[in-house]
């Protein structure tokens, strides 16, 4: 069984039902198709909308002041067998994770970042480029979580690009000041460092377990 939901139905209005299913470890694959707003109903803000982004309910003069909800952390707290982030710009990694999820039992959660050109005020032909930059800047790292505790990077970016490389291509961020961009960069850096620490700790624990 495969369930497919957007960020609104995953992060917000459907989280209660999803949480119950994950707590019971129901045997299905859940795919979150995340374009960071309620795009089908008019580009309204969701809790997946990043800090500072324009939407029709967070216009430039009243931009979103909250950070994007850490949905992968919520999923990890349920200790489901498998959770992973996926990007359109890395098809081999994308396909490998779907195949891996297919071979497992219990709840498997796949989080796909999928740009929406109208909602992101982005040229159509930049979809893959912006998807790749999301990974290369650390805005959307590609990793897996096993059992809620074992973190593994699947695309390890050795040196992150500045977050401005990602933001400047999207007019939904055109109103941001240098201070706003600095705030986003700080938040991304902290998240990247935290993820790296968790991956290192998980690797050390796997080595200890293998040698014992």
N, C-alpha and C positions, 0 to 999 in steps of 0.2 A: 504494500500500500504506500502510495506517495501522496502527501498533502502539499499543496502549493499556495503560499500566501505572500502578500506584499508586506512592506514594513509596517503599515498601519494596522493590519490585522494580526501581525506577529508581535510587534513591540507594544501595541496599545490595546485595541478592542478585542483581540483574540487571545491575549496573554493568559487570561484565567484558564481557559480550556486547554491551551497548550501546556501550561504548568501542571495541570492535573494529569494530562497524558504522560508527560515526562516523569512525574513523580511515580506513576504506575509502571513506567518503562514499557509503554505500549510498543508493539513491534511494527514500526512504520518509519519511513523517511520523511522528514519535514524539511521543505525547501522554503527559505525566506528570500523573496525577490525584492531586494532593497534598493529603491530609487530615492530614498530619503525625504519623502513627502507623500501626501494623499494625492497622487498625480491624476487618477481617473476622475476625481470629483472636483478638480479645479486648483490643484497645486497648493493645498493647505498644509500647514506645519504638522508634522508628527513628532514623536519622541525620538525618531531616527534622524530627524533634520539636524545637521550640525550647527554648532554655535556660529552666529553671525549671518546665517544664510537668509536670503530673501525668499519668501513665499507670499501668497496672496493674503495670508493671515499674519505674516511677520514682514511687512513692507520695510524698505530701507530705513525709514525714519523710526521704526519700532522693530528692529531686527531681533531674531531669536537670541535670547540671552543665556540659554542653557546649553550645556554640552549634549552631544548625542548619547543616548542610553547605551550602556555597555551590555548589549543583549547576550553576547557570548559568555560573560561572567554569570548572568542569570541562568543560562543553560547549564554551565559548568556546575553551578550550585545544586543542580538536580542529579548530578553524578550519572548522566546518561552515558551509554557506551562510547558514543562517537559524536563529535561536533567539529566542524571545519569551516573556514572562510574560503571563498572562491572568487576568482576574477575572470572576466571575459578575455582579458589580455594575456592570460596564461593558460591556454587550452589544454596542454598536457597535464598540468597540475589539476585543472578543473575536472577532466575526464577521470583521472586516477582516483580522485576523491569520491566521485559518484560510484565508480566500480568498487572501491573499498567499502562504501556504505552499503552497497547492494549485497555484499557477501556477509554482512554482520546481522545480528539479531538485536531486538530492543529498539529504543528510540535513537534515531540518527538525525542530527540537525545540520543542515547545510545552509550557510549564509552567503548569498551572492550579492555583491555590489554591482548594480546595473544602472549606469547613467541614463537619465531621461533628458534628451536635448532640449525640449521646450521648458521643462521645469528647472533645469540647471542653466538655462539661457546659454546653451552650448551649441556650436555648429555640429551638424550630424556627423561629418567626417572626422570629428575629434573623439568619437566615442571610445575607440580602443586606446588612443593616446592618453586620454584622461583616466581610463581604467588602469593603465600601466603606471601613470604618475601617482595614483592613489596608493599603490603598493610601494613605489620607489621613494615616496616622501614619508612613509610610515603612517599615512592617514588610514589605510586599510591593509594591515599586515596579513599575510597568508600563512596560516598555521592550523594545527589540529589539536584537539583535546580528547584524550582517552580517559573514560571513567571519571571525568571532571577534575582530574588532578595531574595527568601526564600531558604536558604541553610540548609540542614539537613544531618548529618552524619548517615550512615546506619550500618557501622562497626566502632565503636569508639575504637581505640587502646589506652589503658591507658598509656602505656609506650613504646615508639618507640625503636625498635632495632637499633643498629648502621648500617649505610648505607653500611659499608664494608661487613656485612653478606650477603647482596644482590649482591654486585659487585664481590666478590671473586669467586663466582660460575660460572661466565661468562667470558670466555677468551677474549671477545671483550673489556674488561676493564683491561686486564692483564698488560698493559703497564703503567697504571696510577701510579703516584708518591703519596706519603703521602700527599703532598700539593694539588694535584688534588682531592684526595678523601676528604680532608678537605673542599675544595671548593664545592664539591657536597653536603656534609653533611650540610654545611652552607645554601646552597640554599634550600635544602629539609626542614630544620628546619624553615626557614622563611616562606616557603609556608604552612607548617603545622600550624604554629601559626596564619597566616592570615586566613586560612580556619576555624580554631577553633573559632576565633573572629567572623567571619561571621555567623557561626552556632549559637553561643551564642546570637548574636544580633537578629538573626531571631527568636529564641525561645522567647526572651523577647518581641519582637514585636507581636508574636502570642498570648502571654499571655495578653498583653495590649489590643489587639483587642478583645479577648474573654471576658474580664472583662468590656469592655466599652459598 
